[in-house]
Amino acid sequence: MLNHPTYERLTQLRLTGMAKALAEQAQTPELHALSFEERLGLLVDREATERHNRQTASRLRRARLKQSAVAEDIDYRHPRGLDRALFRRLLTGDWVRAHQNVLLTGPTGVGKTYLACALANAACRHGYTALYQRLPRLLEELRLAHADGRYLTLMATLARVEVLVLDDWGLAVLDDARRRDLLELLDERYQTRATVVTSQLPVAHWHDALGDPTLADAILDRLVHHAHPLTLSGESLRKVTGPPALAQDAQDRAPAPLPTGLTAAS
């Protein structure tokens, strides 16, 4: 440990990245040949990197992603119809900046949830907030929020999240109240935030699945017209690759608790 007043002062100021870099410079005689500006630049770069890493880790914790999916681990070789070029473009985050949506559809086990979480993970790494929710569980949470007075607060929280993942679209039969809650949520996010939806139902069947034609028109109008559809097919990754593929698209249906106090600030 470097015993130096500057190191102590940097630590007190919570400039831990700079403090660590200063200690490393003291142990690296070769760096003494650098100019003052060059050494200072290395300290500032290290501090910026450490802050970025901490902020990214914090966003990922708040996102509560169902799977620890990262872009580097995506399997493009499995024959499931994944458009590699499109998905790699999505990983850059341009669709988030443009407030667009991503619709992932296909049979169970082909990796929809994994890919959705990978997109949310990439968004967090680009500096955006994200949140994963199973849609049936979220609609139940909104129902309870109506009863205990949390509805407006909860809806405002969901509206601020920059990338909202709605998993398992179309699994639950919706009554009129749930349809209106869904419309309210998507209306709050329309052209201001980005949403990822996963579903076993093809997009063409979503209108019928929503039940009410009028509300279905309004819901889908806010969701599908500014969206990137990704239709997957093929056999389940569990069947093809065995137990290790469970990490690719686990469907255990465990409810994900909604975090409180989430803000769009990183």
N, C-alpha and C positions, 0 to 999 in steps of 0.2 A: 504494500500500500504506500502510495506517495505521501510523504509527510511534508506538505508545503502549504503556506497560507492561501495561495491561489486555488489549490485543489479544494481546500476546506471551504473557501468562499463560493466556489462553483457548486459544491454539494449543497451548501445552505441555500443557494439560489435555485436549487432543483435543476441545474444544468448538468444532469448526470452524464449525458453523452459527452459533453466537453470535458468533464472531469475524468472520465475513463480514458478518453483520447489523450489528455495531458499526461496521465500516469503511464500510458503506453509509450508516448514520445520520450518520456524520461528514461525508459528502459531500452530505447532504440537509438543508439549513438549516431547511426547513419542519418537520422532525421535532423540532427543539429546542423548539417550542411545546408539545409533549406533556409530560405529567407524568412523573416518574421511573418510577412504576408502569407507565404505558402503554409507555414505551420498553423497560423491562425485559420486559414481556409480549411485545413484538415479538421480542426476542432469544430468549426461551424458545421461542416458537412456531417460530422459524426453526430452532433446534436440534432440536426434536422432528420437524419436517418432514425435515430432512437425515438424521436417524437412521432414520426410517421408510423413506426412499428407499434408503439403504444396505442396510438389512436386507432390503428387498424384492428389490433387485438380487442380493443374496447367495443368497436362497432360489431365485430364478429360475435362477441359475447352477447350483446343486446339483440342481435339478429336471431339467436336461438335456432339456428339451422338444424334440421332434422339429421342431416348427414354432414360429415366433415369432407365435403367435396371440393376439390381444387381443379383448376383448368388443366394442370399438368398431368393429372391422372385419368383424364377422359379417354375411354377406349373408342377410337374411331374405326377399329378393324371389325368389330362385331357387325354383322349384316342386319342393321335395324333401320336403315334409311335415313340416318342422321346426315344432314347436309354439313360437311366439314367446313366449307368456306363460309357459309352463313353463320354457323355457330362461333367460329373464330372471330368473325366481325362483331358478333354480339358480346363476346368476352372483352372487347375493347371499351365497352360502356357507352358507345355513341347513342344507343337506343335509350339509355337512361337520361342522357342529356336532352334528347329530343322528346322525352315524356311519352314513349311508345310502350307497347306491351309485347309479351311473348306468350304464345299459346302452344303448349306441349301436349300432344295427344298420342295415344297408342295403347296397346294392351298392357296388362299388368306385367311387371317384371322387366320391361325393356329399358329402364333407367330414367324415367321421367322425373322422379323426385330428385335423383342424383344430379341430373343436368340442371334442374331449377335451382338447387342449392349451389351448384358450381357458378351459375350466373350471379346469384346473390353474393357469394364469396368474392367473385371478381369485382362486383360493384363496391363492396366494402373496401377492397384493396385500392380502388380508384377514388375513395373518399366519400362514398355515399352511404347513407344508412339503409338498413334492410331489416325485414322481419318475415319469418316463416310462420304460416298458420294453416292448419287443415281447415278447409272451408266449413265442414259440418260443425266442428268444434267452435269456430269463430262465430257462426250464426247463433249457436246456443249461448255463447258469451254475450252477444248483443241482446238476445232475449232477456237474459238475466239483468243486463244493464238497464233495460227499460224499467224493470221492476224496482231497482234500488237507486235510481237516479244517476247512474254513471254513464248513461248513453251518450250524451253530448261530449263528455270528456273523452270517452273511449273512441268515439268517431273522429274527434279532432286528432287524437294520437295516431290513429290509423291513416288519416289523411296526410299527416306530416311525413310518414315514412317514405323514403325516396324509392325503394324497391320493395314491394309487398308480394310475397309468394303465397298464392292461394292453391293449396294442394287438394286433390280429390274433388274437383268440381264435378257436379252431376251425380254424386253418390247418394245424396239425401233427397227425399221428396220435400219440396218447399211449399209451405203454406203462404198465404198472402202477406202476412207480416214479415216472413223471412225474405220474400221476394222484394218487398219495399226496403228492407234493411240493405239488401245487396245492391239495389239501385242507388240508394243514398250513398253507400260507400264508393261505388264506382263513379258516381256523379261528382263527389268531392275530389276524386283523384283524376278526373278526366282532363287531359292536356296539361296537367300540373305535376304528375308523378308517373312512375312506371310500375306495371304490374305483371307478374308471371303467373300463369294459370296452368295447372296440369289436370288432365282428365282422361279417363278411359273412353269417353264418348267422343266420336268425331265432332268437329265444330258444327257440321251440318245438322246434327241432332240436338244441339243445345237449345234451340228455340222450343222444340216440343218438350224437352225435359224441364224447362222452367215453368211450364204449365199455363200461365196466363199470357195470351198473345200480346196484349198491349204492353204489359210490363216486360215481357221478353224482348219486344222490339226496343224498348228504351234501354234495357240492360246491355243487350248485345251491340247496340249502336255506340255505346260508350266504351266497348271493350274490343271489338274485332276490327273496326275500321282503321285503326292506327296500330296494327299488330303484325308481328312476324310469326306466322304459323310454322310449326315444326311437327310433322306427322311421322311418328315412328311405327315400326312394324317388326315382325320376326318373333322368334322364340324368346322366352324368358331367359334372362342372363343367369338366373338361378339354375335353370334346367341345363343350360349349355355348359356353364363353368363350375357348377357345384357351390359349396358353402362359401368360398371367398367372394362370390358375386353378390352375396347378401348385402355387402356394403354399397353395392351399386344402386340398389333401389328398394331398400327395406320398406315393407308395407305393414308394419306391426300395429299401425293405427293408435299408437300411444298419444294421448292428447298433449299438446304443447301449451303450457301456461302463457298467457299474454303478459309481457312485462309492463310495469307501470312506470310512468315518468319518462318515457322515451321521447326524445326530441330529435329534430333533424340536425341539430348541431353536433359535430363530431368532437 
